[in-house]
Amino acid sequence: MAVAPSVAPLSIQPMSSEYDSVSWPSGGGQLTTSNAVVWMLSGSLSGTDSAQNYSLSPPTVRVGRKPGCDLLLSHPTVSGQHARFDMRNEELWLTELGSTNGTFVNGKRLVGEVQVQEEDLIQFAEVAFRVRRNHRRAAASTVQGNVSDQALALVQFDRFMEQRLVIPHFQPIIDLVNGSLLGYEVLARSKVIGLESCGAMFDIASRLNMEVELSRMLRWEGIREATTLPGSPKVFVNTHPLELQREGLLNSMIMARQLTSQTQLVLEIHEAAISDAKQMRELKERLRDLRVELAFDDFGAGQTRLAELTEARPDYLKFDMSLIRGIDQAGPERQKLVHSLVGVTLDLGITPLAEGIETESEAEVCRQLGFALAQGYHFGRPSPASSFC
């Protein structure tokens, strides 16, 4: 993993998010007025830190891995003298300096020089940045910014997977009867631009047909990080529906057991993937041999039938937040429906869990409806393992 680079103090400076009030250093180190155009690069110098905006001070900014460069990128694929920015009459120009792995503008390898524009995607080998200016845009720019972030994410996805840059977060799962902690669900976050949330990760993975590979990497890193949690909590880990259509899911859990023999693991299957009762029964039996429990996730959000629950009984049934959110304000018909579903779940010997609880009032109604377990912001937001140690 690349070492976080140092930055020359007068050429490249992290910028405030308030672009309209930013100034830049002149050659003598005095701050000029903020009326001049300020060109910036938005991204992470190390690839692992949060994205920041770095100002490009005129007239020239050299980019490379060699000490003395204005923008120092300590990445093995970046050349010593990689590229150069020039400010000409408030225009920003980029020149390729004969680098080994190339400079790219919006995915096209640069030969010679080119004028770059705001929102262009610039790559120095594998290190990607977005070009910004010092003015705020109208609300319409949000769409353009999202597109650019997605472009950055596509560029960086291979590095994200190879260096396993996920930051596992853990959300508490609570026993509603006595208020004690049962365990945590593992959720994925990162600081890579465009891949900050689990949803964003899988959006990019789907474009590259890498959903299964991503799911297994996230699960492995989550279990590895969970071994640092205090006590002996149950750890709920997720799957992607495509994993049930391909081989390798059980092997991944065997490897997880080799990683940790003591952690209490629960494998979550999304209800959209539950279509073959025989397959689910066989999966549960194999998981039992590994001392791994089974949970069906997001019950009530899709097409899962109660008949399928009787044929392939999980250990836990997680009721989707669409059934839970605002349950304290819901009419008697909705509460009666949820109460009936909870009753059937308990009769089948399955532990019901309410997802998405945000208030004590919702939690109290869920207790009255018979839920045994719960999770949601009311009990704790997803946080790194270190926050629980």
KEKE-3310 file (N, C-alpha, C; in steps of 0.2 Angstrom, whole numbers, plus 5000, padded with zeros to 4 digits):
npx = (5004:5003:5013:5007:5009:5020:5017:5021:5022:5018:5013:5003:4989:4978:4960:4947:4930:4922:4922:4920:4926:4940:4957:4973:4991:5003:5018:5026:5021:5011:4994:4982:4968:4951:4945:4951:4953:4953:4960:4958:4961:4952:4952:4961:4977:4984:4976:4970:4965:4952:4943:4950:4951:4963:4973:4979:4993:4998:5013:5015:5013:5021:5019:5022:5032:5045:5054:5053:5044:5029:5016:5016:5016:5016:5016:5019:5016:5017:5027:5043:5045:5030:5019:5013:5005:4999:4995:4987:4982:4970:4966:4968:4980:4987:5001:5009:5023:5031:5029:5029:5018:5008:4997:4980:4965:4949:4948:4956:4972:4984:4994:5007:5000:4985:4970:4962:4946:4933:4927:4933:4940:4955:4969:4984:4993:4988:4982:4969:4960:4948:4944:4942:4934:4934:4921:4904:4892:4875:4861:4860:4873:4875:4871:4881:4892:4890:4891:4904:4910:4907:4914:4927:4926:4925:4937:4946:4942:4948:4960:4954:4949:4960:4969:4960:4952:4941:4932:4926:4911:4901:4885:4875:4865:4851:4844:4828:4820:4827:4836:4850:4866:4866:4873:4882:4878:4888:4893:4898:4910:4920:4934:4937:4934:4918:4915:4911:4900:4891:4881:4885:4897:4893:4885:4895:4902:4893:4893:4904:4903:4907:4901:4900:4913:4916:4907:4912:4924:4921:4914:4924:4934:4926:4923:4936:4939:4930:4935:4942:4932:4926:4921:4910:4902:4888:4890:4884:4884:4884:4877:4878:4864:4868:4877:4871:4869:4880:4895:4905:4901:4900:4913:4919:4914:4919:4933:4932:4929:4941:4949:4944:4939:4931:4922:4905:4895:4883:4875:4868:4855:4848:4830:4826:4834:4829:4823:4823:4818:4824:4837:4840:4838:4848:4859:4858:4860:4874:4880:4877:4886:4897:4896:4888:4875:4859:4851:4837:4835:4828:4814:4798:4800:4800:4796:4795:4787:4776:4775:4787:4795:4792:4797:4810:4818:4825:4837:4835:4824:4824:4814:4809:4813:4803:4791:4793:4796:4789:4779:4774:4765:4756:4741:4728:4726:4739:4747:4742:4744:4758:4760:4754:4762:4774:4770:4768:4781:4788:4781:4786:4798:4808:4818:4812:4817:4817:4821:4828:4824:4821:4816:4812:4798:4795:4802:4796:4783:4787:4791:4779:4773:4780:4793:4809:4822:4831:4837:4844:4845:4841:4847:4860:4872:4880:4897:4915:4925:4934:4928:4920:4928)
npy = (4994:5011:5024:5037:5053:5067:5085:5099:5114:5127:5125:5115:5114:5108:5111:5122:5117:5127:5134:5147:5156:5154:5157:5158:5154:5166:5169:5175:5171:5178:5180:5181:5190:5182:5182:5178:5164:5148:5133:5116:5099:5085:5072:5058:5058:5048:5037:5030:5039:5051:5060:5075:5093:5099:5113:5121:5130:5144:5147:5134:5117:5102:5085:5069:5055:5058:5066:5083:5086:5096:5090:5077:5060:5046:5032:5016:5015:5027:5038:5046:5059:5064:5071:5088:5102:5118:5135:5146:5161:5159:5147:5129:5118:5102:5092:5078:5070:5059:5048:5031:5023:5031:5045:5050:5057:5058:5044:5043:5040:5052:5061:5072:5088:5095:5105:5105:5103:5108:5096:5086:5069:5064:5054:5048:5036:5024:5032:5043:5058:5072:5086:5102:5119:5135:5140:5138:5127:5126:5117:5107:5103:5092:5080:5079:5079:5066:5057:5059:5055:5041:5038:5039:5029:5018:5018:5016:5004:4991:4993:4995:4982:4974:4979:4978:4989:4991:4996:4989:4990:4990:4986:4986:4972:4969:4961:4962:4959:4959:4969:4967:4965:4956:4954:4959:4966:4965:4978:4987:5000:5013:5024:5027:5037:5038:5025:5024:5019:5003:5001:5009:5002:4990:4994:4998:4986:4978:4983:4978:4965:4959:4956:4944:4942:4954:4953:4942:4946:4957:4950:4942:4951:4958:4948:4945:4957:4957:4948:4956:4961:4964:4952:4939:4941:4937:4937:4944:4941:4946:4940:4940:4939:4933:4924:4912:4906:4902:4892:4890:4897:4890:4885:4897:4900:4889:4893:4905:4899:4893:4904:4910:4900:4902:4913:4917:4914:4921:4918:4929:4928:4936:4938:4938:4929:4917:4904:4891:4878:4866:4868:4878:4870:4861:4870:4875:4863:4861:4872:4871:4861:4868:4876:4887:4899:4903:4916:4924:4938:4954:4951:4952:4962:4958:4944:4932:4918:4912:4898:4894:4897:4887:4876:4878:4882:4896:4901:4914:4927:4941:4955:4966:4984:4991:4986:4989:5003:5017:5009:5012:5022:5016:5010:4999:4988:4986:4983:4972:4963:4962:4957:4944:4938:4938:4929:4917:4915:4913:4901:4892:4890:4900:4914:4930:4946:4963:4976:4992:5001:5016:5024:5024:5022:5015:5004:4999:4995:4985:4976:4973:4967:4955:4953:4946:4951:4966:4979:4995:5013:5018:5010:5010:5016:5010:5007:5007:4993:4997:5006:5000:4993)
npz = (5000:4996:5003:5013:5005:5006:5005:4995:5003:4997:4984:4983:4991:5004:5002:5009:5010:5007:4993:4987:4995:4995:4995:4987:4988:4982:4972:4982:4993:4999:5002:4989:4982:4982:4970:4958:4947:4954:4951:4955:4961:4965:4976:4983:4989:4994:4992:5001:5011:5016:5003:4997:4992:4982:4979:4964:4961:4951:4942:4937:4940:4945:4943:4951:4956:4961:4974:4976:4967:4964:4966:4975:4972:4980:4974:4966:4953:4947:4938:4940:4936:4930:4925:4920:4926:4919:4921:4911:4907:4915:4911:4912:4908:4903:4903:4896:4902:4897:4904:4911:4913:4909:4907:4909:4902:4905:4902:4891:4884:4886:4874:4872:4875:4883:4885:4900:4907:4919:4930:4922:4922:4928:4927:4934:4930:4940:4949:4953:4950:4951:4942:4948:4950:4958:4960:4966:4959:4952:4957:4948:4945:4954:4948:4938:4946:4953:4942:4939:4951:4950:4939:4944:4953:4945:4939:4950:4956:4954:4962:4974:4977:4976:4986:4996:5002:5010:5024:5037:5046:5060:5066:5080:5086:5096:5110:5112:5123:5136:5133:5131:5122:5108:5096:5081:5065:5050:5040:5025:5022:5015:5011:4998:4984:4977:4981:4994:5001:5004:4995:4984:4981:4976:4965:4956:4955:4949:4936:4932:4932:4945:4957:4965:4968:4975:4986:4993:4997:5005:5015:5021:5025:5035:5044:5048:5054:5064:5073:5083:5091:5107:5120:5115:5103:5092:5074:5061:5044:5027:5011:4993:4981:4969:4973:4977:4965:4960:4962:4977:4988:5000:5002:5004:5017:5024:5023:5031:5043:5046:5047:5059:5073:5084:5083:5083:5070:5058:5044:5032:5020:5007:5004:4991:4985:4989:4983:4980:4990:4993:4990:5000:5012:5011:5011:5024:5032:5029:5033:5047:5050:5050:5061:5059:5059:5051:5042:5036:5026:5025:5025:5019:5010:4997:4988:4996:5002:5015:5015:5010:5021:5030:5024:5022:5035:5042:5055:5060:5056:5047:5048:5036:5035:5030:5034:5048:5050:5057:5064:5076:5074:5065:5058:5066:5057:5050:5061:5066:5056:5056:5068:5067:5058:5065:5075:5067:5063:5076:5080:5071:5076:5073:5075:5077:5070:5071:5059:5057:5067:5074:5085:5102:5104:5093:5096:5107:5103:5094:5104:5110:5099:5099:5094:5095:5094:5088:5077:5073:5070:5083:5092:5089:5077:5062:5065:5066:5072:5082:5089:5098:5106)
capx = (5000:5007:5014:5004:5014:5021:5015:5025:5017:5015:5010:4997:4986:4971:4956:4941:4924:4919:4926:4919:4930:4946:4963:4979:4997:5006:5025:5030:5018:5006:4987:4979:4960:4948:4942:4955:4951:4957:4959:4959:4961:4948:4954:4965:4984:4987:4972:4966:4962:4946:4945:4951:4952:4970:4973:4985:4995:5001:5011:5016:5013:5024:5016:5026:5034:5051:5055:5053:5037:5024:5011:5020:5011:5020:5013:5024:5015:5018:5034:5047:5042:5025:5015:5014:5000:5001:4989:4988:4976:4965:4965:4972:4983:4990:5006:5012:5031:5034:5028:5029:5011:5003:4992:4974:4960:4942:4949:4960:4979:4987:5000:5008:4997:4978:4967:4957:4940:4930:4924:4937:4943:4962:4973:4991:4994:4982:4979:4963:4957:4943:4946:4937:4936:4933:4914:4899:4887:4868:4859:4861:4879:4875:4871:4887:4897:4889:4894:4911:4912:4906:4920:4932:4925:4927:4945:4949:4939:4953:4964:4950:4948:4967:4971:4955:4952:4935:4932:4920:4907:4897:4879:4872:4859:4849:4839:4822:4817:4831:4840:4857:4868:4867:4879:4882:4878:4894:4892:4904:4911:4927:4936:4938:4929:4913:4914:4910:4894:4890:4877:4890:4902:4889:4883:4901:4904:4888:4895:4910:4901:4911:4897:4901:4920:4916:4903:4916:4930:4918:4913:4930:4937:4921:4924:4943:4939:4926:4939:4944:4927:4926:4916:4908:4895:4886:4892:4879:4888:4879:4879:4874:4860:4871:4882:4868:4868:4887:4899:4910:4899:4901:4920:4921:4912:4925:4939:4930:4930:4948:4951:4942:4935:4927:4917:4898:4894:4877:4875:4862:4853:4842:4824:4826:4838:4826:4818:4823:4818:4829:4844:4841:4839:4855:4864:4858:4864:4881:4882:4877:4892:4902:4893:4886:4868:4857:4846:4834:4836:4823:4807:4792:4801:4799:4790:4795:4780:4777:4776:4794:4798:4790:4801:4817:4818:4832:4837:4833:4820:4824:4809:4812:4811:4797:4786:4794:4797:4783:4775:4770:4760:4752:4734:4728:4727:4746:4750:4739:4747:4765:4759:4752:4768:4779:4768:4770:4788:4789:4778:4791:4805:4812:4819:4811:4821:4815:4826:4827:4820:4824:4814:4810:4791:4794:4805:4791:4778:4790:4791:4773:4771:4783:4799:4814:4828:4830:4843:4842:4849:4840:4851:4867:4874:4886:4904:4921:4926:4938:4923:4917:4934)
capy = (5000:5017:5028:5044:5057:5074:5089:5105:5119:5133:5123:5110:5115:5106:5117:5122:5115:5134:5136:5154:5161:5151:5161:5154:5158:5169:5167:5177:5168:5182:5178:5186:5190:5176:5183:5174:5157:5143:5126:5111:5092:5082:5065:5056:5058:5041:5032:5027:5044:5054:5064:5082:5097:5102:5119:5121:5137:5145:5145:5127:5111:5096:5079:5063:5051:5060:5071:5089:5087:5100:5086:5071:5054:5040:5026:5013:5015:5034:5040:5051:5066:5060:5076:5095:5107:5125:5139:5151:5165:5156:5141:5124:5114:5097:5090:5072:5070:5053:5043:5024:5020:5035:5050:5049:5062:5055:5038:5043:5042:5059:5062:5079:5092:5096:5109:5102:5107:5107:5089:5080:5064:5064:5048:5048:5029:5022:5037:5047:5064:5075:5093:5107:5126:5138:5142:5133:5126:5126:5110:5102:5100:5086:5075:5078:5076:5059:5054:5059:5050:5035:5037:5038:5023:5013:5018:5013:4997:4986:4994:4994:4975:4971:4982:4977:4995:4991:4998:4985:4994:4985:4989:4982:4969:4970:4957:4967:4957:4962:4975:4965:4965:4949:4954:4964:4965:4968:4983:4990:5007:5015:5031:5028:5041:5034:5018:5025:5015:4997:5001:5011:4997:4985:4997:4998:4979:4975:4985:4974:4958:4956:4956:4939:4943:4959:4950:4937:4950:4961:4946:4940:4957:4959:4942:4946:4963:4955:4945:4961:4964:4962:4947:4934:4942:4934:4941:4943:4943:4946:4937:4943:4934:4929:4918:4906:4903:4900:4888:4894:4900:4885:4885:4904:4899:4885:4897:4909:4895:4892:4911:4910:4895:4904:4918:4915:4917:4920:4920:4931:4927:4940:4935:4938:4923:4911:4902:4884:4876:4861:4871:4881:4865:4858:4875:4875:4858:4861:4878:4868:4857:4873:4880:4894:4899:4905:4921:4927:4945:4959:4948:4957:4967:4955:4939:4926:4916:4908:4891:4893:4897:4881:4871:4879:4886:4898:4902:4920:4930:4949:4959:4972:4990:4994:4984:4991:5010:5020:5005:5015:5026:5013:5008:4992:4982:4984:4980:4965:4959:4961:4953:4938:4936:4936:4923:4911:4914:4910:4894:4888:4890:4905:4920:4936:4952:4969:4980:4999:5004:5023:5027:5020:5021:5009:4998:4997:4992:4979:4971:4971:4962:4948:4952:4945:4955:4972:4983:5001:5018:5019:5006:5011:5017:5006:5010:5003:4989:5000:5010:4995:4990)
capz = (5000:4995:5009:5012:5002:5009:4999:4995:5006:4993:4977:4983:4998:5005:5002:5012:5006:5005:4987:4986:5000:4996:4992:4985:4989:4976:4973:4988:4999:5002:4999:4985:4983:4980:4964:4953:4946:4957:4949:4960:4960:4970:4977:4989:4988:4996:4990:5007:5015:5013:4997:4998:4986:4982:4974:4959:4961:4945:4935:4935:4945:4942:4946:4950:4962:4963:4978:4973:4963:4968:4968:4976:4973:4982:4971:4962:4946:4945:4936:4944:4933:4927:4921:4922:4925:4917:4921:4905:4906:4919:4908:4914:4903:4906:4898:4898:4902:4895:4910:4909:4914:4906:4910:4905:4903:4904:4900:4885:4885:4884:4871:4872:4880:4882:4890:4904:4909:4926:4930:4919:4926:4927:4930:4933:4930:4944:4954:4949:4952:4947:4941:4950:4950:4964:4961:4967:4954:4953:4960:4942:4945:4958:4944:4935:4951:4954:4936:4939:4956:4947:4934:4948:4957:4941:4939:4957:4959:4954:4967:4980:4978:4977:4992:5001:5006:5014:5032:5040:5051:5064:5069:5086:5086:5103:5113:5114:5130:5141:5131:5131:5116:5105:5091:5076:5058:5047:5035:5022:5021:5013:5009:4991:4980:4973:4984:5001:5004:5001:4989:4978:4979:4972:4959:4952:4954:4944:4929:4930:4934:4950:4963:4969:4971:4980:4992:4997:5000:5011:5021:5024:5029:5040:5049:5051:5059:5070:5079:5087:5095:5114:5121:5110:5100:5085:5069:5055:5038:5021:5004:4987:4978:4964:4976:4977:4959:4958:4967:4981:4994:5006:5002:5007:5024:5027:5024:5036:5049:5047:5050:5066:5075:5090:5082:5082:5063:5055:5036:5029:5013:5005:5003:4984:4983:4992:4978:4980:4997:4994:4991:5007:5017:5010:5014:5032:5035:5028:5038:5054:5051:5051:5067:5056:5058:5044:5043:5029:5027:5022:5024:5018:5005:4991:4986:5000:5005:5022:5014:5009:5027:5033:5020:5023:5041:5045:5062:5061:5050:5048:5045:5032:5039:5027:5039:5054:5051:5059:5066:5082:5071:5060:5060:5069:5052:5049:5067:5067:5051:5058:5074:5064:5054:5070:5078:5063:5064:5082:5080:5067:5079:5070:5079:5073:5071:5068:5056:5055:5072:5075:5091:5108:5103:5088:5099:5112:5099:5092:5109:5111:5094:5100:5091:5100:5092:5084:5076:5070:5073:5090:5096:5087:5070:5060:5067:5066:5077:5087:5093:5103:5111)
cpx = (5004:5007:5011:5010:5014:5019:5019:5020:5014:5012:5004:4995:4979:4966:4950:4935:4921:4923:4926:4924:4938:4951:4968:4985:5000:5014:5028:5026:5013:4999:4984:4971:4957:4944:4945:4952:4955:4955:4961:4958:4957:4950:4958:4972:4986:4983:4968:4963:4956:4948:4945:4952:4959:4971:4980:4987:4999:5008:5011:5016:5015:5021:5021:5028:5041:5051:5056:5048:5033:5018:5014:5016:5016:5017:5018:5022:5016:5025:5037:5044:5036:5021:5016:5007:5002:4995:4991:4981:4970:4963:4970:4974:4987:4995:5009:5020:5034:5034:5027:5022:5006:4999:4986:4969:4954:4943:4954:4967:4981:4993:5001:5004:4989:4975:4962:4952:4938:4927:4928:4940:4951:4965:4980:4993:4987:4978:4975:4961:4952:4945:4940:4939:4933:4926:4910:4894:4880:4867:4860:4868:4880:4875:4878:4892:4896:4892:4901:4914:4912:4912:4926:4932:4927:4934:4948:4947:4944:4958:4960:4950:4955:4970:4966:4954:4945:4936:4926:4917:4902:4891:4876:4866:4857:4844:4833:4819:4821:4836:4848:4859:4869:4873:4879:4881:4884:4891:4898:4904:4918:4928:4937:4932:4924:4911:4913:4905:4894:4886:4881:4895:4899:4887:4889:4903:4899:4890:4901:4909:4906:4907:4899:4908:4920:4912:4908:4922:4927:4917:4919:4933:4932:4922:4931:4943:4935:4929:4942:4939:4927:4920:4915:4902:4894:4888:4888:4883:4883:4882:4875:4870:4863:4876:4878:4867:4875:4890:4903:4908:4901:4909:4922:4919:4917:4931:4938:4931:4937:4951:4950:4937:4930:4922:4910:4896:4886:4877:4868:4861:4847:4836:4823:4829:4835:4821:4818:4824:4823:4836:4845:4842:4846:4860:4864:4861:4871:4884:4882:4883:4898:4901:4892:4879:4866:4851:4844:4833:4830:4816:4802:4794:4800:4794:4791:4788:4781:4778:4783:4798:4798:4795:4808:4818:4825:4832:4834:4829:4820:4819:4811:4809:4805:4791:4787:4794:4790:4777:4771:4765:4755:4745:4734:4728:4734:4749:4748:4742:4754:4765:4758:4759:4774:4777:4769:4777:4790:4787:4783:4797:4810:4812:4817:4815:4818:4820:4823:4823:4824:4822:4812:4803:4791:4797:4800:4786:4780:4790:4784:4770:4775:4790:4804:4820:4827:4837:4840:4846:4847:4844:4859:4868:4880:4893:4909:4922:4929:4933:4920:4922:4935)
cpy = (5006:5021:5035:5049:5064:5078:5096:5111:5124:5131:5119:5111:5112:5112:5116:5120:5122:5137:5144:5159:5159:5156:5156:5158:5160:5167:5169:5175:5172:5180:5183:5186:5184:5177:5179:5167:5152:5136:5121:5104:5089:5075:5064:5055:5051:5035:5029:5033:5047:5059:5071:5086:5100:5107:5118:5128:5138:5147:5138:5123:5105:5090:5073:5060:5054:5066:5078:5091:5091:5095:5079:5065:5048:5033:5023:5014:5022:5035:5045:5058:5063:5065:5083:5099:5114:5129:5145:5155:5162:5150:5136:5119:5108:5094:5083:5072:5064:5048:5036:5021:5025:5040:5050:5054:5059:5048:5037:5045:5048:5058:5070:5083:5093:5101:5105:5106:5104:5100:5084:5076:5063:5058:5049:5040:5027:5027:5042:5053:5067:5083:5097:5114:5129:5141:5136:5133:5126:5118:5105:5099:5094:5080:5074:5076:5069:5055:5054:5055:5043:5033:5035:5031:5017:5012:5014:5007:4992:4987:4993:4987:4972:4973:4981:4983:4996:4993:4995:4990:4988:4988:4984:4978:4967:4964:4962:4965:4960:4967:4973:4965:4958:4949:4960:4962:4969:4972:4986:4997:5008:5022:5032:5032:5037:5027:5019:5021:5008:4997:5004:5006:4992:4987:4997:4991:4976:4977:4981:4967:4955:4957:4950:4940:4948:4957:4946:4941:4954:4956:4944:4945:4958:4954:4943:4952:4961:4951:4949:4963:4961:4957:4942:4935:4938:4939:4939:4945:4942:4942:4941:4938:4930:4923:4912:4902:4901:4896:4892:4897:4896:4885:4892:4904:4895:4889:4902:4906:4894:4899:4912:4904:4896:4909:4915:4918:4916:4922:4922:4930:4932:4936:4934:4932:4917:4909:4894:4881:4871:4863:4874:4876:4862:4863:4875:4869:4858:4867:4875:4864:4862:4877:4887:4894:4903:4910:4923:4934:4949:4955:4953:4962:4964:4949:4932:4924:4912:4901:4890:4893:4890:4875:4872:4884:4889:4899:4909:4923:4938:4952:4965:4979:4993:4992:4987:4999:5013:5015:5007:5019:5023:5011:5001:4987:4981:4981:4973:4960:4957:4956:4945:4935:4934:4930:4917:4910:4911:4903:4890:4887:4894:4911:4926:4942:4958:4974:4987:5003:5011:5026:5022:5018:5015:5003:4995:4993:4985:4974:4968:4966:4956:4948:4951:4949:4961:4975:4990:5007:5020:5015:5007:5011:5012:5010:5005:4999:4992:5004:5006:4992:4994)
cpz = (5000:5002:5008:5010:5006:5003:5000:4997:5002:4986:4978:4990:4998:5005:5006:5008:5004:4999:4986:4990:5000:4992:4991:4986:4982:4977:4979:4994:5002:4998:4995:4986:4980:4973:4958:4953:4950:4955:4955:4958:4966:4970:4983:4986:4989:4994:4995:5012:5012:5007:5000:4992:4987:4977:4970:4958:4955:4947:4933:4941:4942:4946:4945:4957:4965:4968:4975:4969:4967:4971:4969:4977:4974:4980:4966:4955:4943:4944:4940:4942:4928:4922:4924:4921:4923:4917:4916:4905:4909:4916:4911:4909:4906:4901:4901:4897:4901:4900:4907:4909:4911:4910:4905:4907:4900:4900:4894:4886:4882:4880:4870:4877:4878:4887:4893:4906:4916:4925:4926:4924:4924:4930:4929:4935:4934:4948:4950:4953:4948:4947:4943:4950:4957:4965:4962:4961:4956:4955:4954:4942:4949:4953:4940:4940:4952:4948:4937:4945:4954:4943:4938:4951:4952:4940:4944:4959:4959:4961:4974:4982:4980:4984:4998:5005:5009:5021:5035:5046:5054:5067:5074:5084:5094:5104:5116:5121:5136:5140:5131:5123:5113:5100:5087:5069:5055:5041:5032:5021:5018:5012:5002:4987:4976:4976:4992:5004:5001:4995:4983:4976:4974:4965:4954:4950:4949:4937:4927:4931:4939:4957:4968:4972:4976:4987:4996:5000:5006:5017:5024:5028:5035:5046:5052:5056:5065:5075:5084:5092:5102:5115:5116:5107:5094:5080:5063:5049:5032:5015:4999:4984:4973:4967:4977:4971:4956:4964:4971:4987:5001:5007:5006:5015:5027:5028:5030:5043:5051:5049:5057:5068:5081:5088:5080:5075:5061:5048:5034:5022:5012:5002:4995:4981:4985:4987:4978:4987:4998:4995:4998:5012:5017:5013:5021:5035:5034:5033:5045:5055:5053:5057:5065:5056:5052:5046:5036:5031:5023:5020:5024:5013:4998:4990:4990:5003:5011:5021:5013:5016:5031:5030:5021:5029:5042:5052:5064:5055:5052:5044:5042:5036:5036:5031:5046:5055:5052:5062:5072:5080:5066:5063:5063:5064:5051:5055:5068:5062:5053:5064:5072:5061:5060:5074:5074:5064:5070:5082:5076:5070:5076:5074:5075:5075:5067:5066:5056:5061:5074:5081:5096:5107:5098:5091:5104:5109:5097:5098:5110:5105:5094:5097:5097:5100:5088:5083:5072:5073:5080:5094:5094:5080:5069:5062:5067:5072:5083:5092:5099:5108:5117)
residu = (MET:ALA:VAL:ALA:PRO:SER:VAL:ALA:PRO:LEU:SER:ILE:GLN:PRO:MET:SER:SER:GLU:TYR:ASP:SER:VAL:SER:TRP:PRO:SER:GLY:GLY:GLY:GLN:LEU:THR:THR:SER:ASN:ALA:VAL:VAL:TRP:MET:LEU:SER:GLY:SER:LEU:SER:GLY:THR:ASP:SER:ALA:GLN:ASN:TYR:SER:LEU:SER:PRO:PRO:THR:VAL:ARG:VAL:GLY:ARG:LYS:PRO:GLY:CYS:ASP:LEU:LEU:LEU:SER:HIS:PRO:THR:VAL:SER:GLY:GLN:HIS:ALA:ARG:PHE:ASP:MET:ARG:ASN:GLU:GLU:LEU:TRP:LEU:THR:GLU:LEU:GLY:SER:THR:ASN:GLY:THR:PHE:VAL:ASN:GLY:LYS:ARG:LEU:VAL:GLY:GLU:VAL:GLN:VAL:GLN:GLU:GLU:ASP:LEU:ILE:GLN:PHE:ALA:GLU:VAL:ALA:PHE:ARG:VAL:ARG:ARG:ASN:HIS:ARG:ARG:ALA:ALA:ALA:SER:THR:VAL:GLN:GLY:ASN:VAL:SER:ASP:GLN:ALA:LEU:ALA:LEU:VAL:GLN:PHE:ASP:ARG:PHE:MET:GLU:GLN:ARG:LEU:VAL:ILE:PRO:HIS:PHE:GLN:PRO:ILE:ILE:ASP:LEU:VAL:ASN:GLY:SER:LEU:LEU:GLY:TYR:GLU:VAL:LEU:ALA:ARG:SER:LYS:VAL:ILE:GLY:LEU:GLU:SER:CYS:GLY:ALA:MET:PHE:ASP:ILE:ALA:SER:ARG:LEU:ASN:MET:GLU:VAL:GLU:LEU:SER:ARG:MET:LEU:ARG:TRP:GLU:GLY:ILE:ARG:GLU:ALA:THR:THR:LEU:PRO:GLY:SER:PRO:LYS:VAL:PHE:VAL:ASN:THR:HIS:PRO:LEU:GLU:LEU:GLN:ARG:GLU:GLY:LEU:LEU:ASN:SER:MET:ILE:MET:ALA:ARG:GLN:LEU:THR:SER:GLN:THR:GLN:LEU:VAL:LEU:GLU:ILE:HIS:GLU:ALA:ALA:ILE:SER:ASP:ALA:LYS:GLN:MET:ARG:GLU:LEU:LYS:GLU:ARG:LEU:ARG:ASP:LEU:ARG:VAL:GLU:LEU:ALA:PHE:ASP:ASP:PHE:GLY:ALA:GLY:GLN:THR:ARG:LEU:ALA:GLU:LEU:THR:GLU:ALA:ARG:PRO:ASP:TYR:LEU:LYS:PHE:ASP:MET:SER:LEU:ILE:ARG:GLY:ILE:ASP:GLN:ALA:GLY:PRO:GLU:ARG:GLN:LYS:LEU:VAL:HIS:SER:LEU:VAL:GLY:VAL:THR:LEU:ASP:LEU:GLY:ILE:THR:PRO:LEU:ALA:GLU:GLY:ILE:GLU:THR:GLU:SER:GLU:ALA:GLU:VAL:CYS:ARG:GLN:LEU:GLY:PHE:ALA:LEU:ALA:GLN:GLY:TYR:HIS:PHE:GLY:ARG:PRO:SER:PRO:ALA:SER:SER:PHE:CYS)
# end
